[in-house]
Amino acid sequence: MAQKNGDYFRTARFGGFHKGDVMQYIEALELRLQEQRQLQCARETLLRAARREQLRWMDAARTERRRSAAANRVQQELAAFQRQLAAAQDMLAEIERENSFLRSKIRALEEGPNKVEPASVPLEQLTWKLFLEDLEDGEDIVVSFQ
């Protein structure tokens, strides 16, 4: 196909164009169209693959986000459990101290009934406290010192 100054077809003697040039031009257009179709199919295939990969990536990101949220919830639950455990351990220590105190009281009582145990609150404070409580009740108490 000869192109000269933008002409694609040679002119024929009796008007029109040379048939061979026209056919060659049409065949060249068909080849170019076929190449473009193949290129478009290849690009569509690449686009589909890219979309599949993007969907896989988005799914992985969603999964990772769910895992992260679940890990955060587990971490918060663990922290709450550790606080409860610490409170329970404090309570256990208090109970064990009280238990030890009561066991020592029982041992003291079992050792001898004649043994007088020292008061845990001084007698003066206990009496004064009772005196004040009786005053609050509104009873008049007569105290005599001899």
Buried (B, 14 or more C-beta within 10 A) or exposed (E): BEEEEEEBBBEEEEEEBBEEBBEBBEEEEEEEEEEEEEEEEEEEEEEEEEEEEEEEEEEEEEEEEEEEEEEEEEEEEEEEEEEEEEEEEEEEEEEEEEEEEEEEEEEEEEEEEEEEEEEEEEEEEEEEEEEEEEEEEEEEEEEEEE
